[in-house]
């Protein structure tokens, strides 16, 4: 039984995106002073943009993601975690 693939090798796409296409959050772009004041939807959008930016920076910069991007991401993740804990606690109280 042959395992030969008649289509040949599958080309591997270039893993380095040229830009985030405006879907990331550059370090030069404004960041909310207080993420706790954002709605949950706004917080999720911000998290998505930061994840895209982290991916882009990790793939395109030899030194990895910018420290400011990492700090912003951690701030948003901490707020999401805090809200998840609060929601869980409130759900258990009812």
C-alpha positions in Angstrom: 0.0 0.0 0.0 1.5 3.3 -1.1 1.4 6.5 1.0 2.6 8.7 -1.8 0.7 11.9 -2.3 0.1 12.5 -6.0 -0.5 16.2 -5.4 3.1 16.6 -4.1 4.3 18.6 -1.1 2.0 21.2 0.3 3.5 24.7 0.1 4.0 26.3 3.5 2.7 29.9 3.6 5.0 32.7 4.8 4.2 32.9 8.6 5.1 36.6 8.8 2.2 38.9 8.1 3.2 42.2 6.6 0.9 44.2 9.0 -2.1 43.6 11.2 -4.2 45.4 8.6 -5.5 47.8 11.2 -6.8 44.9 13.4 -4.0 45.2 15.9 -3.1 47.9 18.4 0.2 49.6 17.7 2.2 51.0 20.6 1.7 54.5 19.2 -2.1 54.1 19.3 -4.1 55.3 22.3 -4.9 52.9 25.1 -7.6 53.5 27.7 -6.3 54.9 31.0 -8.7 52.7 32.9 -9.8 49.4 31.3 -12.1 48.7 34.2 -14.4 51.5 32.8 -14.8 49.7 29.5 -17.9 47.6 28.7 -17.3 43.8 28.3 -17.7 44.1 24.5 -15.1 46.9 24.4 -12.8 44.9 26.6 -13.1 41.9 24.3 -12.4 44.0 21.2 -9.3 45.5 22.9 -8.1 42.0 23.8 -8.6 40.8 20.3 -6.6 43.7 18.9 -3.8 43.2 21.4 -3.6 39.4 20.6 -3.3 40.3 16.9 -0.6 42.8 17.7 1.3 40.3 19.9 1.2 37.8 17.1 2.4 40.3 14.6 5.3 41.5 16.7 6.4 38.0 17.8 6.5 36.9 14.1 8.2 40.1 12.7 10.6 41.3 15.4 13.7 39.3 16.3 13.4 40.5 19.9 9.8 39.5 20.1 6.8 41.5 21.2 7.2 45.1 22.4 7.2 45.4 26.2 4.3 48.0 26.0 2.2 45.6 24.0 2.9 42.8 26.6 2.0 45.1 29.5 -1.2 46.3 27.8 -2.2 42.7 27.1 -1.6 41.7 30.7 -3.7 44.6 31.9 -6.6 43.6 29.7 -6.3 39.9 30.7 -6.2 40.8 34.4 -9.4 42.8 34.0 -11.1 40.0 32.0 -10.1 37.5 34.8 -11.3 39.8 37.5 -14.7 40.1 35.8 -14.9 36.3 35.3 -14.2 35.8 39.0 -16.8 38.4 39.9 -19.4 36.9 37.6 -18.7 33.4 39.1 -18.9 34.7 42.7 -22.2 36.5 42.0 -23.6 33.4 40.3 -22.8 31.3 43.3 -24.5 33.7 45.6 -27.8 33.4 43.9 
